[in-house]
Amino acid sequence: MRYRLTFITGVAVGYVLGARAGRERYEELRKGARRIAQNPVVRNTAESAAVNGRALAAKAAGKAGDRLPGSVAGRVRSLREQRGADEDEWGTSNT
């Protein structure tokens, strides 16, 4: 019984100390990630990658559109016509 109580106490103390160290380390990593994400170079690179990705997706959709059945191509065409001017090709707003 003594060993069991010692083991449970050790687990509890380890959990409390580990949780504190874990939270501090988590906060460090979160601050570092935020600092990287707010870097203008990283933001510009991500934006240019998104623009290039959209262009490639549109190009691939154009090539695949020739091979789609008529009913599917008509549905895609009608969805594009319904899309508002403030939405991109993925249906999200350009903010």
C-alpha positions as CSV (number, residue, x, y, z in Angstrom):
1,M,0.0,0.0,0.0
2,R,2.8,2.3,0.8
3,Y,4.3,1.9,-2.7
4,R,1.0,2.5,-4.3
5,L,0.5,5.8,-2.4
6,T,4.1,6.9,-3.3
7,F,3.4,6.1,-6.9
8,I,0.1,8.0,-7.0
9,T,1.8,11.0,-5.3
10,G,4.6,10.9,-7.8
11,V,2.2,10.8,-10.7
12,A,0.2,13.7,-9.3
13,V,3.3,15.9,-8.7
14,G,4.7,15.0,-12.1
15,Y,1.5,15.9,-13.7
16,V,1.2,19.3,-12.0
17,L,4.9,20.2,-12.8
18,G,4.7,18.9,-16.3
19,A,1.4,20.7,-17.0
20,R,3.0,24.0,-15.9
21,A,6.1,23.5,-18.0
22,G,4.0,22.3,-20.9
23,R,1.8,25.4,-20.8
24,E,4.9,27.7,-20.7
25,R,6.4,25.9,-23.7
26,Y,3.1,26.0,-25.5
27,E,3.0,29.7,-25.0
28,E,6.5,30.1,-26.3
29,L,5.7,28.1,-29.5
30,R,2.5,30.1,-30.0
31,K,4.3,33.4,-29.7
32,G,7.0,32.3,-32.2
33,A,4.4,31.1,-34.7
34,R,2.5,34.4,-34.4
35,R,5.8,36.3,-34.9
36,I,6.5,34.3,-38.1
37,A,3.0,34.6,-39.4
38,Q,3.0,38.4,-39.0
39,N,6.4,38.7,-40.8
40,P,5.7,40.7,-44.1
41,V,8.0,38.5,-46.1
42,V,6.1,35.3,-45.0
43,R,2.8,37.0,-45.7
44,N,3.8,38.1,-49.2
45,T,5.2,34.6,-50.0
46,A,1.9,33.0,-48.8
47,E,-0.2,35.4,-50.8
48,S,1.8,34.8,-54.0
49,A,1.6,31.1,-53.4
50,A,-2.2,31.4,-53.1
51,V,-2.4,33.4,-56.3
52,N,-0.3,30.9,-58.2
53,G,-2.3,28.0,-56.8
54,R,-5.6,29.6,-57.9
55,A,-4.2,30.2,-61.4
56,L,-3.0,26.6,-61.6
57,A,-6.3,25.3,-60.3
58,A,-8.2,27.4,-62.9
59,K,-5.9,26.0,-65.6
60,A,-6.5,22.4,-64.5
61,A,-10.2,23.0,-64.3
62,G,-10.2,24.3,-67.8
63,K,-8.4,21.2,-69.1
64,A,-10.6,18.9,-67.1
65,G,-13.7,20.8,-68.1
66,D,-13.3,19.6,-71.7
67,R,-13.6,16.0,-70.5
68,L,-16.5,16.4,-68.2
69,P,-20.0,15.1,-69.1
70,G,-22.4,17.7,-70.4
71,S,-24.5,17.7,-67.3
72,V,-21.6,18.3,-65.0
73,A,-20.1,21.0,-67.2
74,G,-23.5,22.8,-67.3
75,R,-23.7,22.7,-63.5
76,V,-20.2,24.1,-63.1
77,R,-21.1,26.9,-65.6
78,S,-24.3,27.8,-63.8
79,L,-22.4,27.9,-60.5
80,R,-19.9,30.2,-61.9
81,E,-22.6,32.5,-63.2
82,Q,-24.3,32.6,-59.8
83,R,-21.0,33.4,-58.0
84,G,-20.9,37.0,-56.8
85,A,-18.2,39.4,-58.0
86,D,-16.6,39.5,-54.5
87,E,-15.9,35.8,-54.3
88,D,-13.0,33.9,-55.7
89,E,-13.0,30.6,-57.6
90,W,-13.2,28.7,-54.3
91,G,-16.4,30.4,-53.1
92,T,-14.7,32.5,-50.4
93,S,-14.7,36.3,-50.2
94,N,-11.6,38.3,-51.1
95,T,-10.9,40.1,-47.9
